[in-house]
């Protein structure tokens, strides 16, 4: 037997870990009290000694493991009271001696009343947090082991693992634990030739179920670590409840899915004899779904118990943990039986046929076995299990004999109390952590990579956008990705803090562009342009906190009209363009909120806001789509110095919203406050022209006149608008813009009025992806696959080159296996195949296959290009 490790507690600055509690509680380690802790305690007390039942004062729980764990925690908390004149050295020493004895024997001890009182106060909290420590240690191990077991099951069931292809969206809103689980499983299954064939719901749900456990493991760990080392003597029921109840729910989900997969594994065992024997053992010894549900139901009921009975609640969560552990080990056992059971039994019965005892009929040596390629990680895990069963000498299976014996051995191997378990657990962690994918660089937050399917959607969308812009006579413009810092500063109000400044390289002070409008204004002013209708599709950068639909690097699609035109003509055209874009991108229902900056300024003046605060108050109002008015009111009053009365007046105005012409009519009625303000009168007249033009263009139904729309950017001077998606996806603004008559003049000597719109294309892409457009968009435009059955590259080169010369979009594949060619065509959704095999070469023909129609024609080799062109054009 290996020598037990020694864990020292009570040292200055030391802390108690859940792993230490678990090891001592299960006799995997001996306990030692640091001498400095004992030196701080008195050897005697001036208080009289009385006869107290020491056993009754110490925690006593339903299991020996829990009782020992509670003593460890109690001892640690006693030592934290070092320096107290009420605790003698003998008390912690006696507890340590009891913990180091195999039977947890307590010797009688006379105590002072103070010592008895301290023990009584620490009793419940020690019991509770001890069980929390056991759960913390076990759940962390279970999280790792359940991933490894699930990976083995994926191979045992030949499951489709497409659900593991999760990608971090980069917006800070991704389910990171789900992505982590999926990534770990992909590492373990890397290289496997068994997976990818059968769609199984219990497999596709693994990332979500296992991620839930990971989240709760972290929660339990953080709370337990604090409570184990706090000086708190009383129980905080809220801490225990909020940590353990979600953990119990996650355990129930994990156990339920694991049990489902284990049953599938049993059905998948190849040998009839082995399967029947395994079924008997499984039904007899694996916890049932009923026991799993009963365990969770009991936990759910006990959570409402009084605080003094919370140790019962914690105990039942620990009992549920035990049930789930057994289920997961049975999943591992059954998966192992599917993959390796026949081989292990074969080593005992090689060359003979055995019908009983769980052994299977084995192939004779002369028969050729089909090689099974397992994942790089799962193959190591299976080998570790085989090594345990076979023993160092390779004869353990012979000694175990019947199937039931080595099933028990396998279950024992996956028990956290087994001496070899820690080495197995660490090996699994190494497999995941040491894999080369862990050393690859990661994406910065707020950025994304785009796979081929996503790029196909983006190219399609950009094509639509460019077509709309060019339909209105715009020409393309490109500007540098960075500008002089002075060009950008002072143009964005409070959002200027989001500008990315570049490090000073000893020259110019530069910043990444925040939008495309300011660079456009700089270009117009710098080149002395007085009339320009342009579009630009390019990336911009904002030092923002990533969130759902909000990135740090993203595309903007801008359309702007600069110059003198008929009154409100450019404004009308830009709003019309925005409706055309959103209609043709087919995102679903949307709305364009519209207001006028002069009307907004008039409203603020009417409400009594000082002119110097107009822009900062506009920034506050601009947040009304994300926050309630009460929150905005608090900001305006407490942070920006408005009176409560002024803020309330603003509140009455910003609630006005409705059909453009109807609300305009209301605001222009006699007695309206807006008619007493010159700026407001100008704005209302502008809006009347605009709304009538939009009505004639049949797009006013998409527009809402909304006085709460503010647009926080400083450079807006006239009409402002913002498009929002009204479907299920919450993505925020998907397009916005307005008139900015003074911006270009800031860069030159001449004022050039301008108006524009910017489409938030990244959010539009999110909507398109959620609508499933990536499932209907092909990643390639390939029209035909040239399939050469064999290894003659020259045949593929000749035929493919003829097709390329005829402007036919073609790919080629040279492979002897027919299935590879059809898989390639199916995966890439290529509509046609030209198949060339030995027979076709000899006869001077090719086979032309229509994949969708499943029809095939024999075509002379010399006419294939013309024939294919004819069919593609029909």
C-alpha positions in Angstrom: 0.0 0.0 0.0 1.3 3.5 -1.0 2.4 5.7 1.9 -0.3 8.3 2.7 0.5 12.0 2.1 0.3 14.4 5.0 -1.8 17.6 5.0 -0.8 20.3 7.4 -3.5 22.8 8.6 -3.4 25.8 10.8 -0.2 27.3 9.6 0.1 31.1 9.4 -1.3 32.4 6.1 -2.4 28.9 5.1 -5.9 28.1 3.8 -8.0 25.0 3.8 -8.9 23.6 0.4 -11.8 21.3 -0.6 -9.3 18.7 -2.0 -7.6 18.5 1.4 -11.0 18.1 3.2 -11.9 15.3 0.7 -8.5 13.5 1.0 -8.6 13.5 4.9 -12.3 12.6 5.0 -11.7 9.5 2.8 -8.5 8.3 4.5 -6.4 9.3 1.5 -4.2 11.5 3.6 -3.1 12.0 7.2 -3.7 15.3 9.0 -1.0 17.3 10.9 -1.5 20.5 12.9 1.1 23.1 12.3 3.1 23.6 15.5 2.8 27.4 15.3 -1.0 27.1 15.6 -0.7 24.9 18.8 1.9 27.3 20.2 -0.6 30.1 20.0 -3.1 28.1 22.2 -2.8 27.8 26.0 -2.1 24.4 27.4 -4.5 24.9 30.3 -7.4 27.1 31.3 -8.3 29.0 34.4 -11.9 28.1 33.8 -13.2 25.0 35.6 -13.5 21.7 33.7 -16.9 20.1 33.4 -18.0 16.8 32.1 -19.4 17.3 28.6 -20.3 14.6 26.0 -17.6 15.4 23.4 -19.3 13.2 20.8 -22.6 15.1 21.1 -20.8 18.4 20.6 -19.0 17.3 17.4 -20.8 17.1 14.1 -22.4 13.7 13.3 -23.6 13.2 9.8 -25.3 10.3 8.0 -22.0 9.0 6.4 -18.5 8.5 7.8 -17.1 10.6 5.0 -19.3 13.5 5.9 -18.6 13.2 9.6 -14.8 13.1 9.0 -15.0 16.1 6.6 -17.0 18.1 9.2 -14.3 17.4 11.8 -11.6 18.7 9.4 -13.5 21.9 8.9 -14.3 22.3 12.6 -10.6 21.7 13.5 -9.5 24.3 10.9 -12.0 26.9 12.3 -10.9 26.1 15.9 -7.3 26.8 14.9 -8.3 30.1 13.3 -9.3 31.1 16.8 -5.6 30.8 17.9 -4.8 33.2 20.6 -8.2 32.7 22.3 -7.7 32.0 26.0 -10.8 29.8 25.9 -9.4 27.0 23.7 -6.8 24.7 25.1 -4.2 22.8 23.0 -5.6 19.5 24.0 -8.9 20.0 22.1 -7.6 20.3 18.5 -5.0 17.6 19.3 -7.7 15.1 20.3 -9.8 15.9 17.2 -6.7 15.4 15.0 -6.0 12.1 16.6 -9.6 11.0 16.0 -9.3 11.9 12.3 -6.1 10.0 11.9 -7.6 6.8 13.5 -9.3 4.4 11.1 -12.6 4.2 13.0 -12.9 8.0 14.0 -12.7 7.0 17.7 -13.3 9.9 20.1 -11.6 9.7 23.5 -13.5 11.2 26.5 -12.4 14.7 27.4 -13.4 17.2 30.0 -14.1 20.6 28.6 -14.6 24.1 29.9 -18.0 25.7 29.3 -16.3 28.1 26.9 -14.9 25.3 24.8 -18.3 23.5 24.8 -20.0 26.7 23.6 -17.5 27.3 20.8 -18.0 23.7 19.6 -21.8 24.1 19.7 -21.6 27.3 17.6 -19.3 25.7 15.0 -21.1 22.5 14.8 -23.7 23.3 12.1 -21.5 25.5 9.9 -18.7 23.0 10.0 -21.1 20.2 8.9 -22.6 22.3 6.1 -19.4 23.7 4.6 -17.7 20.3 5.0 -20.3 18.8 2.7 -19.9 21.8 0.4 -16.2 21.0 0.2 -16.9 17.3 -0.7 -19.2 18.5 -3.4 -16.8 21.1 -4.6 -14.0 18.5 -5.0 -16.2 15.8 -6.6 -18.1 18.1 -8.9 -14.8 19.5 -10.4 -13.6 15.9 -11.0 -17.0 14.8 -12.4 -17.0 17.7 -14.8 -13.7 16.5 -16.4 -14.6 12.8 -16.3 -18.1 13.2 -17.7 -16.6 15.0 -20.7 -14.1 12.2 -21.3 -16.9 9.5 -20.9 -19.2 11.4 -23.3 -16.4 11.5 -25.9 -16.1 7.7 -25.6 -19.8 7.3 -26.0 -19.8 9.4 -29.2 -17.5 6.8 -30.7 -19.4 3.8 -29.3 -22.6 5.1 -30.8 -20.9 6.4 -34.0 -22.7 9.7 -33.3 -22.8 12.9 -35.4 -20.8 15.5 -33.4 -21.7 18.5 -35.6 -23.1 20.1 -32.4 -19.6 20.5 -31.1 -18.7 22.9 -33.9 -19.4 26.0 -31.8 -17.7 29.3 -32.5 -17.1 32.2 -30.2 -19.1 35.1 -31.8 -16.7 37.6 -30.4 -19.4 39.9 -29.1 -18.9 39.0 -25.4 -22.3 37.3 -25.4 -21.3 33.8 -26.4 -22.0 30.8 -24.2 -18.3 30.4 -23.3 -18.7 27.3 -21.2 -20.6 25.6 -24.0 -17.9 26.5 -26.4 -15.3 25.2 -23.9 -17.0 21.8 -23.5 -17.4 21.5 -27.3 -13.7 22.4 -27.8 -12.6 19.8 -25.2 -14.7 17.1 -26.8 -13.3 17.9 -30.2 -9.8 17.6 -28.8 -10.5 14.2 -27.4 -12.2 13.0 -30.6 -9.6 14.5 -33.0 -8.8 12.0 -35.7 -11.7 9.6 -34.9 -13.1 7.7 -37.9 -16.1 6.4 -35.9 -18.0 9.6 -35.2 -20.2 11.6 -37.6 -22.8 9.1 -38.7 -25.8 9.0 -36.4 -27.8 12.0 -35.1 -28.5 11.5 -31.4 -30.3 14.1 -29.3 -28.5 13.0 -26.1 -25.2 13.7 -27.9 -26.1 17.1 -29.4 -27.2 18.3 -26.0 -23.8 17.5 -24.4 -22.3 21.0 -24.7 -25.3 22.7 -23.1 -25.8 20.1 -20.3 -22.1 19.9 -19.4 -21.6 23.6 -19.6 -24.3 24.0 -17.0 -22.4 21.8 -14.7 -19.2 23.7 -15.3 -20.9 27.0 -14.4 -22.2 25.5 -11.1 -18.9 23.9 -10.3 -17.3 27.4 -10.5 -20.0 28.9 -8.3 -19.7 26.2 -5.6 -15.9 26.4 -5.7 -15.8 30.2 -5.2 -18.4 30.2 -2.4 -16.9 27.2 -0.6 -13.4 28.5 -0.7 -14.5 31.7 1.1 -16.6 29.9 3.7 -14.0 27.2 4.5 -11.5 30.0 5.5 -13.8 32.6 7.0 -14.1 33.1 10.7 -17.9 33.0 10.5 -19.5 30.8 13.1 -23.1 31.0 11.9 -24.5 29.5 8.7 -25.4 31.7 5.8 -28.4 29.8 4.4 -28.5 32.0 1.3 -24.9 31.1 0.4 -25.6 27.4 0.7 -28.9 27.5 -1.1 -27.7 29.5 -4.0 -24.7 27.3 -4.4 -26.1 23.8 -4.0 -29.6 23.9 -5.4 -28.4 25.0 -8.9 -25.7 22.3 -8.6 -28.3 19.7 -7.8 -30.3 20.7 -10.9 -27.2 20.5 -13.1 -26.4 17.1 -11.6 -29.9 15.9 -12.4 -29.6 17.0 -16.0 -26.2 15.4 -16.4 -27.3 12.2 -14.8 -30.5 12.0 -16.9 -28.6 12.4 -20.2 -25.8 10.1 -19.1 -28.2 7.4 -18.2 -29.9 7.7 -21.6 -26.5 7.3 -23.4 -25.6 4.4 -21.2 -28.8 2.5 -22.2 -27.9 3.2 -25.9 -24.5 1.8 -25.3 -25.9 -1.4 -23.9 -28.0 -1.8 -27.0 -25.0 -1.2 -29.2 -22.9 -4.0 -27.7 -22.1 -6.3 -30.6 -22.0 -9.8 -29.0 -25.4 -11.2 -28.0 -23.8 -13.1 -25.0 -22.0 -10.0 -23.8 -25.1 -7.8 -24.2 -27.4 -10.1 -22.3 -24.9 -10.4 -19.4 -24.3 -6.6 -19.4 -28.1 -5.9 -19.4 -28.5 -8.1 -16.3 -25.7 -6.3 -14.5 -26.9 -2.8 -15.7 -30.4 -3.3 -14.5 -29.2 -4.7 -11.2 -26.5 -2.2 -10.3 -26.9 1.0 -12.3 -29.1 3.6 -10.6 -32.4 4.0 -12.3 -34.1 7.1 -13.7 -36.6 6.8 -10.8 -33.8 6.9 -8.2 -32.2 9.9 -9.9 -35.5 11.8 -10.0 -36.3 10.8 -6.4 -32.9 12.1 -5.3 -33.4 15.5 -6.9 -37.0 15.7 -5.7 -35.9 15.2 -2.1 -33.2 17.9 -2.5 -35.9 20.3 -3.8 -38.1 19.6 -0.8 -35.4 20.0 1.8 -34.3 23.4 0.5 -37.3 24.8 2.3 -36.2 23.4 5.7 -35.2 25.6 8.6 -31.5 26.6 8.7 -30.7 24.3 11.6 -31.7 21.3 9.3 -29.7 22.5 6.3 -27.1 19.7 6.9 -29.9 17.3 5.7 -30.3 19.3 2.6 -26.5 19.3 1.9 -26.3 15.6 2.6 -29.0 14.8 0.0 -27.2 16.9 -2.6 -24.1 14.8 -1.8 -26.2 11.6 -2.1 -27.4 12.9 -5.5 -23.8 13.4 -6.5 -23.1 9.8 -5.6 -26.0 8.6 -7.8 -24.8 10.7 -10.8 -21.2 9.5 -10.3 -22.5 5.9 -10.6 -24.5 6.6 -13.7 -21.5 8.3 -15.4 -19.2 5.3 -14.5 -21.9 3.0 -16.0 -21.9 5.1 -19.2 -18.1 4.7 -19.3 -18.4 0.9 -18.7 -21.0 0.4 -21.4 -19.2 2.5 -23.9 -16.0 0.6 -23.2 -17.8 -2.6 -23.7 -19.0 -1.5 -27.1 -15.5 -0.4 -28.2 -13.2 -2.8 -26.4 -15.2 -5.5 -24.7 -14.8 -8.1 -27.4 -11.0 -7.6 -27.6 -10.5 -8.0 -23.8 -12.7 -11.1 -23.7 -11.0 -12.4 -26.8 -7.6 -12.4 -25.0 -9.0 -14.9 -22.6 -10.8 -17.1 -25.2 -8.6 -16.7 -28.2 -8.9 -19.5 -30.6 -12.0 -21.0 -29.0 -15.7 -20.4 -28.8 -17.2 -19.7 -25.4 -20.9 -19.2 -25.0 -21.2 -18.4 -21.3 -19.7 -16.2 -18.7 -19.8 -13.0 -20.7 -17.1 -14.1 -23.2 -17.7 -13.5 -26.9 -17.0 -15.6 -30.0 -13.8 -14.2 -31.4 -12.5 -14.1 -34.9 -9.9 -16.6 -35.8 -6.4 -15.4 -36.4 -6.7 -16.0 -40.1 -9.6 -13.7 -40.4 -8.7 -10.1 -41.2 -9.9 -7.5 -38.7 -11.1 -4.1 -39.8 -8.9 -1.5 -38.2 -10.9 1.0 -36.0 -9.4 4.5 -35.8 -10.3 6.2 -32.5 -9.7 9.8 -31.5 -6.2 10.8 -30.3 -7.6 11.5 -26.8 -10.2 8.8 -26.5 -7.7 6.1 -27.6 -5.4 7.1 -24.7 -8.3 7.0 -22.2 -9.4 3.6 -23.4 -5.8 2.4 -23.1 -5.7 3.6 -19.5 -8.8 1.6 -18.7 -7.4 -1.5 -20.4 -4.2 -1.2 -18.5 -6.2 -1.2 -15.3 -8.2 -4.2 -16.3 -5.3 -6.2 -17.6 -2.8 -5.3 -14.8 0.9 -4.7 -15.2 1.4 -8.3 -16.3 -1.5 -8.3 -18.7 -3.3 -11.2 -17.0 -5.8 -9.3 -14.8 -8.7 -10.2 -17.1 -7.9 -13.9 -16.7 -7.9 -13.5 -13.0 -11.2 -11.6 -13.0 -12.9 -14.1 -15.1 -16.5 -13.3 -15.6 -17.8 -10.1 -17.1 -19.3 -9.0 -13.8 -15.9 -9.0 -12.1 -14.1 -6.6 -14.4 -17.2 -4.4 -14.7 -16.9 -4.0 -11.0 -13.1 -3.3 -11.4 -13.8 -0.6 -14.0 -16.4 1.1 -11.8 -13.9 1.1 -9.0 -11.3 2.6 -11.2 -13.6 5.7 -11.9 -14.4 6.1 -8.2 -12.7 9.3 -6.8 -11.7 7.4 -3.7 -9.6 4.9 -5.7 -5.9 5.4 -5.3 -5.3 5.5 -9.0 -8.2 7.9 -9.8 -6.2 11.1 -9.4 -3.5 10.0 -11.9 -6.3 9.1 -14.4 -8.0 12.5 -13.8 -4.7 14.3 -14.3 -4.0 12.4 -17.5 -7.4 13.4 -19.0 -6.7 17.0 -18.1 -3.3 16.8 -19.8 -4.8 15.4 -22.9 -7.1 18.4 -23.2 -4.7 21.1 -22.0 -1.6 19.9 -23.8 -3.3 19.6 -27.2 -1.9 21.9 -29.8 -5.2 23.7 -30.3 -4.7 25.1 -26.7 -1.5 26.8 -27.9 -3.1 28.5 -30.9 -3.7 32.3 -30.7 -7.1 33.5 -29.6 -9.3 36.3 -31.1 -9.4 39.7 -29.3 -12.7 40.4 -27.7 -15.2 42.1 -29.9 -13.9 40.6 -33.1 -15.0 37.6 -35.2 -13.7 35.2 -37.8 -16.1 34.3 -40.6 -16.4 30.8 -42.0 -17.1 30.0 -45.6 -20.9 29.8 -45.1 -20.9 33.2 -43.3 -18.7 34.8 -46.0 -21.2 33.6 -48.6 -24.0 35.5 -46.9 -21.8 38.6 -46.4 -20.8 38.7 -50.1 -24.4 38.3 -51.1 -25.5 41.1 -48.7 -22.7 43.4 -49.9 -23.7 42.8 -53.5 -27.3 43.8 -52.7 -26.1 46.9 -50.8 -23.8 48.1 -53.6 -26.5 47.5 -56.2 -28.9 49.8 -54.2 -26.3 52.5 -53.7 -25.3 52.5 -57.4 -29.0 52.5 -58.4 -29.1 56.0 -56.8 -26.1 57.2 -58.7 -23.4 56.9 -55.9 -19.8 56.3 -56.6 -17.4 54.3 -54.3 -14.8 55.9 -52.0 -12.1 54.4 -49.8 -10.3 56.2 -47.0 -7.4 55.2 -44.6 -8.3 53.0 -41.7 -6.6 55.5 -39.4 -6.8 59.3 -39.3 -5.0 62.1 -37.5 -6.3 62.1 -34.0 -7.2 65.8 -34.3 -9.5 64.9 -37.2 -11.7 62.6 -35.1 -11.7 64.3 -31.7 -14.6 66.6 -30.8 -17.0 65.1 -33.4 -18.7 62.3 -31.3 -19.7 63.9 -28.0 -19.4 61.6 -25.1 -18.6 58.7 -27.4 -15.2 60.2 -28.2 -13.9 58.1 -25.3 -14.5 55.0 -27.5 -12.0 56.1 -30.1 -9.0 53.7 -30.5 -5.8 55.8 -30.2 -2.6 54.3 -31.7 0.7 54.3 -29.9 2.9 57.4 -30.6 5.7 56.1 -32.9 7.5 59.4 -32.7 5.5 61.1 -35.4 1.9 61.9 -36.0 -0.8 61.2 -33.3 -3.2 58.8 -35.0 -6.4 57.0 -34.2 -8.4 54.3 -35.8 -11.5 55.6 -37.6 -14.7 55.6 -35.4 -17.1 55.8 -38.4 -17.0 56.6 -42.1 -18.8 60.0 -41.9 -16.0 62.1 -40.5 -13.3 60.7 -42.9 -15.8 61.4 -45.7 -16.2 65.0 -44.5 -12.4 65.4 -44.3 -12.0 64.1 -47.8 -14.7 66.5 -49.2 -13.1 69.5 -47.5 -9.5 68.5 -48.3 -10.3 68.2 -52.0 -12.6 71.3 -52.3 -15.6 69.2 -53.4 -18.9 71.0 -53.4 -21.2 68.2 -54.7 -20.7 64.5 -54.1 -22.9 61.4 -53.8 -20.8 58.5 -52.5 -20.9 55.2 -50.8 -18.3 53.3 -48.7 -18.3 49.8 -47.3 -15.4 49.4 -44.8 -14.5 48.5 -41.2 -14.6 50.9 -38.3 -13.3 50.5 -34.7 -14.7 51.3 -31.3 -13.2 50.7 -27.9 -16.6 49.5 -26.6 -17.6 46.7 -24.2 -18.5 43.8 -26.4 -22.2 42.6 -26.0 -24.9 41.0 -28.0 -24.6 42.5 -31.5 -22.0 45.0 -30.4 -18.4 44.6 -31.6 -15.1 46.5 -31.5 -14.4 45.9 -35.2 -17.3 45.9 -37.6 -18.3 46.9 -41.1 -20.3 50.0 -41.9 -22.1 50.6 -45.2 -22.4 54.4 -45.7 -24.3 56.4 -48.3 -23.9 60.2 -48.2 -25.0 63.2 -50.3 -23.0 66.4 -50.0 -23.9 69.7 -51.7 -26.7 72.1 -52.4 -29.9 70.5 -53.6 -33.7 71.1 -53.5 -35.0 71.5 -49.9 -35.2 68.0 -48.1 -34.5 66.2 -51.4 -31.4 64.4 -50.2 -33.0 63.7 -46.9 -35.9 62.0 -48.6 -33.6 59.9 -50.9 -31.4 58.7 -48.0 -34.4 57.5 -45.9 -35.8 55.9 -49.0 -32.5 54.1 -49.6 -32.6 52.8 -46.1 -36.0 51.2 -46.6 -34.8 49.7 -49.9 -31.8 48.2 -48.3 -33.7 46.6 -45.5 -36.5 45.3 -47.8 -34.1 43.8 -50.3 -31.9 42.2 -47.6 -35.2 40.5 -46.5 -34.5 40.7 -42.7 -38.2 40.8 -41.7 -40.2 43.5 -40.0 -38.4 46.8 -39.1 -39.2 50.4 -38.2 -37.4 53.7 -38.9 -37.6 56.1 -36.0 -37.2 59.7 -37.2 -36.8 63.1 -35.5 -35.2 66.5 -36.2 -32.2 67.9 -34.2 -33.7 71.4 -34.4 -37.0 70.2 -33.0 -35.1 68.4 -30.2 -33.1 71.6 -29.4 -36.4 73.6 -29.4 -37.9 71.0 -27.1 -34.9 71.4 -24.7 -35.1 75.2 -24.8 -38.8 75.1 -24.1 -38.1 72.8 -21.1 -35.5 75.2 -19.7 -32.3 73.4 -20.5 -29.3 75.8 -20.9 -27.9 75.8 -24.4 -24.5 74.6 -23.3 -26.1 71.4 -22.0 -28.0 70.6 -25.1 -25.5 68.1 -26.5 -24.9 66.3 -23.2 -28.7 66.0 -22.5 -29.1 64.7 -26.0 -26.6 61.9 -25.1 -28.8 61.0 -22.1 -32.0 61.0 -24.1 -30.3 58.8 -26.8 -30.2 56.0 -24.2 -34.0 55.8 -23.9 -34.1 52.7 -26.1 -31.9 50.9 -23.6 -33.0 52.4 -20.2 -36.2 53.6 -18.6 -37.0 57.3 -18.3 -36.5 57.1 -14.6 -32.9 56.0 -15.0 -32.3 58.7 -17.6 -34.0 61.3 -15.3 -31.6 60.3 -12.5 -28.6 60.8 -14.8 -29.9 64.2 -16.0 -30.5 65.4 -12.5 -27.7 63.9 -10.4 -24.9 63.8 -13.0 -25.7 66.7 -15.4 -27.3 69.2 -13.1 -30.8 69.6 -14.4 -33.7 70.4 -12.0 -36.3 67.7 -11.4 -38.9 70.0 -12.9 -36.9 70.4 -16.1 -36.3 66.6 -16.4 -40.1 66.0 -15.9 -40.9 68.4 -18.7 -38.5 66.6 -21.0 -40.3 63.3 -20.0 -43.6 64.6 -21.2 -42.2 65.5 -24.6 -40.1 62.4 -25.3 -43.2 60.2 -24.8 -44.7 61.6 -28.0 -44.5 59.0 -30.8 -46.8 58.1 -33.7 -47.6 58.1 -37.5 -45.4 60.9 -39.1 -48.2 63.0 -40.6 -50.6 62.5 -37.7 -48.1 63.5 -35.0 -46.8 66.4 -37.1 -50.4 67.7 -37.4 -50.7 67.6 -33.6 -47.5 69.4 -33.0 -48.4 72.2 -35.5 -51.8 72.8 -33.9 -52.6 76.2 -32.4 -51.3 76.4 -28.9 -48.4 74.0 -29.4 -45.3 75.0 -27.5 -43.2 74.3 -30.6 -44.9 77.1 -32.5 -43.3 79.6 -30.0 -39.8 78.5 -31.0 -38.2 79.5 -34.3 -35.9 76.5 -34.5 -38.9 74.2 -33.9 -40.9 75.9 -36.6 -38.2 75.4 -39.2 -37.9 71.7 -38.2 -41.7 71.1 -38.5 -41.7 72.7 -41.9 -38.8 70.5 -43.0 -40.5 67.4 -41.7 -43.8 68.3 -43.5 -42.0 68.3 -46.9 -40.1 65.1 -46.0 -43.2 63.2 -44.8 -45.3 64.1 -47.8 -42.4 62.9 -50.1 -42.2 59.6 -48.2 -45.9 59.2 -48.4 -45.8 59.6 -52.2 -42.9 57.0 -52.4 -45.1 54.5 -50.5 -42.6 53.9 -47.7 -44.0 56.2 -44.9 -45.6 53.1 -43.4 -42.1 52.0 -42.2 -41.4 55.4 -40.5 -42.4 56.4 -36.9 -42.1 60.1 -35.8 -40.4 59.7 -32.4 -39.5 62.7 -30.2 -37.3 60.5 -28.0 -34.8 59.8 -30.8 -31.8 62.0 -30.1 -28.7 60.4 -31.8 -25.8 61.4 -29.4 -23.3 62.5 -32.1 -22.4 66.2 -32.0 -22.3 66.8 -35.7 -26.0 66.3 -36.5 -27.9 69.5 -37.4 -31.2 68.4 -39.0 -33.2 65.3 -39.7 -32.0 62.2 -37.7 -33.2 58.6 -38.1 -32.6 55.1 -36.8 -33.8 51.8 -38.0 -34.6 49.0 -35.5 -35.5 45.4 -36.1 -39.0 44.4 -34.8 -38.5 40.6 -35.1 -37.5 38.2 -32.3 -33.7 38.9 -32.3 -32.7 41.7 -30.0 -29.9 43.4 -31.9 -30.5 47.1 -31.3 -30.1 49.7 -34.0 -29.5 48.3 -37.5 -29.1 51.5 -39.4 -28.9 55.3 -38.6 -28.0 58.6 -39.9 -29.0 62.2 -40.4 -28.1 65.7 -41.7 -24.8 67.3 -40.8 -24.5 70.7 -42.5 -21.5 72.0 -40.4 -19.2 69.0 -40.3 -17.4 69.5 -43.6 -16.8 73.1 -42.8 -14.9 72.1 -39.7 -12.1 70.9 -42.0 -12.1 73.7 -44.5 -13.1 77.3 -45.3 -16.3 76.4 -47.0 -19.5 74.9 -45.6 -20.9 72.0 -47.6 -24.3 70.7 -46.3 -24.6 66.9 -46.3 -26.9 64.1 -45.2 -26.2 60.4 -45.0 -27.1 56.9 -43.6 -25.0 54.1 -42.2 -26.2 50.5 -42.2 -25.2 48.4 -39.2 -24.4 45.4 -41.4 -23.0 43.2 -38.6 -26.3 43.3 -36.8 -28.1 42.6 -40.1 -25.9 39.6 -40.6 -26.8 38.4 -37.1 -30.5 38.6 -38.1 -29.9 36.8 -41.3 -27.9 34.0 -39.6 -30.7 33.6 -36.9 -33.2 33.3 -39.7 -31.2 30.4 -41.1 -30.1 32.0 -44.3 -26.7 30.4 -43.9 -28.4 27.0 -44.3 -29.7 28.0 -47.8 -26.6 29.8 -49.0 -23.9 27.8 -50.7 -20.3 28.6 -49.6 -19.0 28.1 -53.2 -20.4 28.8 -56.6 -19.0 25.6 -58.1 -21.3 24.2 -60.8 -19.7 20.9 -61.5 -17.3 18.4 -59.8 -14.9 16.5 -62.1 -14.7 13.1 -60.4 -11.8 11.0 -61.6 -12.0 7.4 -60.2 -8.4 6.4 -59.8 -5.1 8.2 -59.3 -4.6 9.9 -62.7 -4.2 13.6 -62.1 -3.7 14.3 -65.8 -7.2 13.3 -66.7 -8.6 15.7 -64.1 -6.2 18.5 -65.1 -7.2 18.2 -68.8 -11.0 18.1 -68.3 -11.1 20.8 -65.5 -8.9 23.1 -67.6 -11.3 22.8 -70.6 -14.2 23.7 -68.2 -12.4 26.7 -66.7 -11.5 27.9 -70.2 -15.2 27.9 -71.0 -15.9 30.0 -67.8 -17.6 27.0 -66.1 -17.1 27.0 -62.3 -15.5 23.6 -61.6 -13.6 21.7 -59.0 -11.9 18.3 -59.4 -11.3 15.3 -57.1 -9.0 12.3 -57.9 -9.8 9.4 -55.6 -10.4 5.6 -56.1 -13.4 5.6 -53.7 -16.7 6.5 -55.3 -18.2 7.5 -51.9 -15.6 10.2 -51.5 -16.8 11.9 -54.7 -20.4 11.8 -53.7 -19.6 13.0 -50.2 -17.7 16.0 -51.6 -20.5 16.9 -54.0 -23.1 16.6 -51.2 -21.1 18.6 -48.6 -20.4 21.5 -51.1 -23.9 21.2 -52.6 -22.5 21.0 -56.1 -25.3 20.4 -58.6 -23.5 18.4 -61.3 -20.8 15.7 -61.4 -18.7 14.5 -64.4 -17.6 11.0 -63.5 -14.6 9.5 -65.3 -13.5 5.9 -64.5 -11.5 3.2 -66.3 -14.5 2.1 -68.3 -15.4 5.6 -69.4 -11.8 6.2 -70.5 -11.8 3.1 -72.6 -15.1 4.0 -74.3 -14.2 7.7 -74.8 -17.2 8.9 -72.7 -18.0 10.5 -69.4 -21.0 10.2 -67.1 -22.9 13.5 -66.4 -24.9 13.3 -63.2 -27.6 15.7 -62.0 -27.3 15.4 -58.2 -30.7 16.9 -57.3 -32.7 14.9 -59.9 -30.5 11.8 -59.4 -30.3 11.4 -63.2 -27.3 10.3 -65.1 -26.4 10.6 -68.8 -23.6 9.1 -70.9 -21.9 11.9 -72.9 -19.1 11.6 -75.5 -15.9 13.0 -74.0 -15.4 15.5 -76.9 -18.9 17.1 -76.3 -19.0 17.3 -72.5 -18.2 21.0 -72.2 -20.8 22.1 -74.7 -23.4 19.7 -73.2 -22.8 20.9 -69.7 -23.0 24.6 -70.7 -26.3 23.9 -72.4 -27.7 22.3 -69.3 -26.4 25.0 -67.0 -28.1 27.7 -69.1 -31.4 26.0 -69.4 
